[in-house]
Amino acid sequence: MEPNSKFIKVSCPKCKNEQIIFGKASTIVKCLVCEKALSVPRGGKGIVKAKILEVL
């Protein structure tokens, strides 16, 4: 059985920084460069507000 949670490689819409985030993060995940919110928690899954490049 595979886990439902995944790590996601995303690109920040503001500064284009690539960053790896957790798909089910329980806190707001911000870009390490410009601090724009990349993922916002909503129950179980987070809402990703960045361009998804790859699911790891």
WOMO-V23176 format. One record per backbone hydrogen bond with DSSP energy under -1.0 kcal/mol. CO is the residue of the C=O (numbers start at 1). NH is the residue of the N-H. E is the energy in kcal/mol with one decimal. If there is no record, write none. Layout:
co = <CO:CO>
nh = <NH:NH>
e = <E:E>
This chain:
co = <6:7:8:9:9:10:11:12:17:19:21:22:23:29:29:31:36:38:39:40:45:47:51:54>
nh = <23:56:21:53:54:19:51:16:12:10:8:25:46:38:39:35:31:49:29:47:42:40:11:9>
e = <-3.1:-2.8:-3.0:-3.1:-1.6:-2.5:-1.7:-1.6:-2.6:-3.1:-3.3:-1.1:-1.9:-3.6:-1.5:-1.0:-2.5:-3.3:-2.3:-3.3:-1.2:-2.1:-2.4:-3.3>
